[in-house]
Amino acid sequence: MAKLKLRGKDLRALGYPEAPVISIAMNIMEKEYKFEKEEVVMDLLRKILAAPVEYANDAVLGLIAQQLIPKEDPEGMNVSLNKTGIAFNVFGGENIEQGAMNQMYQAAKLPVAVDGALMPDAHSGYGLPIGGVLATENAVIPYGVGVDIGCRMCLSVFDIDPKELIQKEQYFTRELKEATLFGGGRQFDQIASHEVLDRPEFDEIAVLKGLQGRAARQLGSSGSGNHFVEFGIVEIGAADPMLGLAPGNYLGLLSHSGSRALGASIANHYTRIAKEKRRLPGEVGNLAWLSLDEQEGIEYWLAMNLAGDYASACHHIIHEKIAAQLGREPIGRVENHHNFAWKEIVEGRECIVHRKGATPAGKDVLGIIPGSMTAPGYIVKGRGETASLSSAAHGAGRKMSRTAAMNSITHHLMKETLEKHGVKLLGGGLDEAPQAYKDIGEVMRNQQELVDIVGLFTPKIVRMDG
């Protein structure tokens, strides 16, 4: 049996910091777990990283854990929340769970908070709730952006009769399978070429140096969970100058995914630093921030923007592959991030606006708000509403946790629902069943003052992980 051999870059990809802990972990695991499978060891290292205190007294693993437990930092400071938080607007509050409301109330008490809003698809997350929008003064919150940095929607519209999705279903199914790769750890054997891989940040920022190789192998792939690539019908009811498409029905290709392991590693690395520098009470600890006046804050900002561009590149590669297979160039494209932070003017001053699971909806800005695998998505144009910090929902939003969905939705019900709506599903699981999501129609009604609807996308052939 081959002995275990670990690589430092794989530990860095898990989120292990550029520090002696990597060599310590490699030495201990290769000695004490030398005949164990690599995936088992990597999973154990992941657990230690997530909760080092739980392993601190372990006879073997304690030395690794102790390296990960934040040390008392004389430059760090205990930060108290304000007694009263800033005011923030809530859209569709009657359908938002209390957990998400509580998280937003806590975020509003941060000393750096300036303004905020909660979108109608909101539900609980880590740090900011999903659907939370928060403006801060000269501060960026890694978990206010989220782990999947730059998670993104991208729609390509083709001048193809959408009836072909039924007439040539096997053809379009094959194209989706051949042009996509799904799964948390999945990587391509052959690396795609893209200028994003040549960015200088990979050489200039220490944490990124060990991530470039894996990022290259995952370029053009999609993750698990609610990530998808799907063919569907695009309906344009009236011409809009921003969209530039004549009224009619078209074939559409819609994708949803983010920055893969690159974004997750950046998020975890800089969240750990933020927590060491600013110790917030209890569960609010995930809202620790970095100032843009300090080196770590500048590094995170650059790394976040790189991850956002990387996410965009992943979508473009998928869409270009499929366009080549179809033998057509798209006649229109709409795309947007929804896990990101932007520098914007709020109340007359420059702020950092975090949109975690929220769509940018500035004046005349186009975006995509998907429903579920059987519910329509919407092509929208922002109204620039200040009450929402020029933001809108990023989808229908979950009404069931993944565990609740798995325990309450049957395969028979899911199959019946797909057949009713004429949807062919490739992969996917019960945790992503349509019943796990809120009513997208109601979500859209709750944000009529935030966006105008300029088109509709109805899914027909859906590709997901699994």
N, C-alpha and C positions, 0 to 999 in steps of 0.2 A: 504494500500500500504506500502510495506517494506521501511524503511528509508535507505538512502545511507550509505554504510559503506566501506571506502577505506582501503587499506593496503599499508604500507610503501614500501614493496618489489615491488608492482606493479608500484609505482611512480619511484622507482630506475630502474626498467626495461625500463621505458620510457626514462631514461637518466637523471633523476633528481639527483643532486649531494648529497653525504652524508653530509648534512648540515641542519640547522634549517628550511630551506624552505620546507622540506617534511612534518614536523608536522604542519607548518603554512598552507600549502596548504590543508592538510587533514582536519584541523579544519574549515577553511573557506568554503570548498566545502561541507562538511557534514552539515554545518549550513545553508548556503545560497542556496544550491542545493539539500537539503535532500530528495526531492521526485522525483528527476530527475534520468533517467536511467544511470547506471554506465558507459556504453559505450559512452554516450554523454558527461559525465563529463571527462572521460579519454581523449576523443578527444579534449576537450577544454583545458585540462592541457597540452596536446601535443602541441597545437598551442601556448600557452603561453610560453612554453619552447623554441619553435622554434623562436619566435619573441617577447621577453619580452618587448621591448621598446614600441610596439604597445598597450600594456595593462597597461603601467606604470601609467597612469592617471585615470584608471577605478576605480570607487568608491568601488567596491567589490574586483576585481581581482588585483588591483594595488599593494597590499602588497606582493602578490606572485611574481608578475613581478619584483618588485624592488629588491627582494632577488636574482633574476637571472641575473640582469644587472651587468656586470663586474664593480667592484669598481676600483678606481684608486689605483694601486699597486705600492708602492715605489720601489719594486724590479723589477717590469715590466719595459719594455723599448720599446720605439718607434723604429722600425727597418726600415731603408731605403733600397730599392732595389739597386743593382748595376746598374750603367747607361748602361753598356753593359753586356749581359748575356754570359754564357758559350756557346760554340758551341755544337750543338746536331744534330744527323743524323735523317733524315726523310725518311721513307720507304713508297712508294706508295702515295706520297704527292698530286698527282693530284686528288685523291679521298678522301682527308681529308678535312672536313669543316674548314672554317676559325676560327670559335670559338675555336676549339681544338688546332689549331696552335697558336692562341693568348694566350691560357692558358699555353702552353708549353713555349712560349717566356717569359712569366712572371715568371714561375717557374725557368727558366734558370738564372734569375737575382737575385735569393736568395743568400745571402752572404754565405750560407753553401753549395751551389750547386757545384759539382765537374764535373759531366758528365751527359749526358742524351741521350734519343732516343725516337722517336715517331713511333709506329707500324702502319701498313697499315690499320688496322681496327679501327683506332682512331676516337673518337667523343667527344663532350664536356661532362664534368662531374663536380663534385665539387672538388675544389683544383686542383689536377692534372687531366688532361683529361683522359678519358678511353683510354687505349692504351699508356699511358705515362710511361716512365721509367726514374727515376731520382736517381743518386748517390749523396749522401751528406756526409759531413765530421762530424762524431760523432753526428749526429742529426737524429731523426726520426720524420716524419710528419704523424700524424694520418690520415689526409685526403689524404695523398699521398699513403696510403695503401687502404683506402676506408672504407665505413660503413660495408660492408659485408666482414669482415676480413676472409681471408683463403678461399674465394669462390673457388670452386675446381671442377675439372673433374675427373671422375673415370670410367674406362672401365674394365669390366670382360669379358673374352672370354671363351666360352663353346664349347666343342667338340660335338656339336649338329648340325644336318643338318638344315641350316636356312630356308629350304623349309617348315619346320614345322610351321614357323610363319604364313604362309598362310593356311596350312592344319589344324592347331589347333589354329586359331586366337582367338576364344572365350576363350580358356584355357589361353593363354598368356595375354590376356586382363584382365581376372579375377585375375591373379597373380599380375599384376601391380597395380590394384586397391586395392587388399588386403594388399599388402606389403608397400604401400606408404601413406603418409599424406601430403597434400599441403595446403598452405595458410599462410598469414602473422602472424596471432595470433593463429594458430591451435596448439593444444597440445594433447598428448596421455593421456588416462586415466591410462594406465599401463606403468610404467617407465621401460625402457630397462636397462640392467646392462652393465656397461662399466667402465674400470679403469680411464678414463678421468674425471669422476665425483668425483673421490677420490683425485684429485690433491691438493696439499697443498696450491696452490695460492688462492683457494676459501676461505681459512681461513686467509691467510696472507695479502691479498690486500683488503682494505676496500670496494671498489666499487664492488668487485666480491662477497662479502658475501651475498648480497641480490639477486644475479642473479642465484645462484646454483639451486634453486628449479625449476625455469622456464626452465633453461637449461636442467635439467633432464627430464622434461615433453616434451621437444621438440627434444630430442635426437633421431635421426633416421627419422626426418621429413624434408620437403623441403619448401622453401618459395614460393613467388608468382613471377610475372614478367617472366623472361626468364629461371627460374629454371625448370628442367625436369628430368624424368627418362624414358628411352625408350629402347625397344628391336629393334635390327637391324641386318644387315648383315656385318660381318667383312671379308674383302678381303685382303689376304696376297699374294702379287705377287711373292716375292722372300724372301728366308730365311735371317734373320738378327740376328747376334749373341746376340745383346742387347735385342731384343724382344723375341727370343727363340721359335718362332712358325714356323711350316712347311708351305710352300705355300699351299693355299687352301681357302675355304670359311667356316666361322664359324658363330655361333649365338653369338651376343654380347649384353651386357647390359651396357648402358651408362647413367651416372647421372651427373647433374650439380646443385650444390647448395652450400651454405656457412654455416656461424656460427650462423644464426638465430638471435634471440633477444640478445643473449650474445654478439656477435660481434658488433651489432649496439649500444648497451649501452656502451661498452668499447670505441668505436670510438667517440661517442658524448661527453662522460665524459672527455676524455683526449684532445679532440679538444678544448673544452671550457677552460681547464687549459692552453693549449698552447697559445690560443688567449689572455688570461689574462697576461701571462708572456712575450709574444712578440707580440706587436701590429704592424701589417703590414698594409700598405695602401690599402684602398678600397677593391675591389673584391679579392685581393691576400690574404686577411685575413685568408682564409681557408687553406693556406699553412703554418700556424704557426707551429713551430717545438718544440720538447723537446730534450734537450741535454741528452746523455746517461751518463753524469757525475752528473745529478741531480736526486733526488728521483723519481719525477714524470715520468721522461724518463725511468728509470729502471723499474718502475711499469708498464708503458705502454708496454715495450718490453716483459716483462713476461706475461702480460695479452694477448697481441697479439699472442704470441706463444701458449698459452693455447687455444685461440679461433681457431687457425689454427688446432691444434690437435683435437679439438672438431668437427670442420667441417669434418675432415678426418673420425672421428668416426661415424658421421651421415651417410656418404657414406657406410662405411663398414657394418653397421647394415642393411641398405637397401639391399646391395648386398648379405649378408649372409642369410637374410630372403628369398630372391628369389632363391638363390642357393639351400637352403634346400627344397623349394617347387619344384624345378626342379629335385631334387635328384641327383645333379651333383656338383662337385667341379670345379671351373674355372681352365683352363689350362694356363691362362695368365692374368695378370692385369697390367694396366698402369694408373697412376694418377698424378695429379699436381695441386698445388695452382696457382691462378693468381691474387689475391689481397693480397699482403704480402710484407714484407721487409726482406732482408737477409744481413748478414755481408759478404762482398766479397772484394777481392783485385781489386782495380781499379787504374790504373796508378801507380802501385807499392805501394799503401797504402790501409789500410783497410777502407772501406766505407760502408755506409748503402745504399743498392740498393732497391729502391721502385719499384715494378711492379704492377701498378694499371690497371687491365685488360690486362696483358701481361704474356705470358707463359715463364717460365725459359727454356732456350735453350743452356745450357752449353754443352761442347763437349760430345757427346754420351748420353746426358740426354733425356729420353723418355718423351713425352707429348701428349696431345690430343687437337686438334683445331677443334671445331665443326662448322658446317655451320648453317643451320636453320632446321626447322622441315621437310623440303623436300629436303634439300641440304646435300651432304655428309660431314662427318667430317673426319679429317685426323689424323692418328697416325704418329707422327713425331719423329725424332732424331736430337737433337741440334748439331750445328756445332761449338759452342763456339765463335761466331763472336764478336770481341771486339767493332765493330762499332755500334752494337745494345745492348751493355752491356750483351751479351749472352742471348738475349731475342727474342721473336717472338710474333705474334698476338695471341689473346686468342679466336678468333672466326671470324665470318664474319664482325661483327660490324654493328651498326645501320646506315641506310641512311635516316630513317624517325624517328622523335620523336614519342612517344606513342600517343600523341594527333593527330599528322598528320596522323598516320596510322589509327586511329579510324575514322577520318573524310574522308579518301580517299579510304579505302579498304572495299569492301562489303563482306557480309557473302557468297554470291553466288560465288564471285571470289575466296575466300579462299577455299570453298568447292570444287570448280572445280580444283584448284591447287593440293589439297590433293589427289583427285581421280586420277588426271593425274600421280602422282608419286606413287600411291599405298600405301598411308600412312593413317593409322587410328589414329585419334586424340581424346584423352580423356581429356576434359577440354580445356584450352587455349582460347585466345581471339584474336580479330583483331589486338591488339597492338603487338602481337607476330607473325603475319602473315608473310609468307616467303617474301612477297614484301617489308616488312619494313627493310630488311637486305641487305647489300652489296653482291656482287657476290663473294662467297668464293673462286671460281677458280681464280679470279683476285687477291684477297688478297694473295693467295698462290704463284702466279706468282711474286708478288712484294716482296716476302721474300725467294726466292730460295737460296740466299746465307746464309740464317739464319738457315734453317732446311732442312733435307732430309725426304722425305715421305717414310714410311716403311709399311703403311697399310691404308685401307679405311674403314669407317663405314657409312653405308647407313641406315637411320632411317626407321622403318616400323610401329611400334606401339608406339605412343608418349603420355606420361602422363604429364599434366601440371596442374597448379591451374585453378580453374574456372569450 
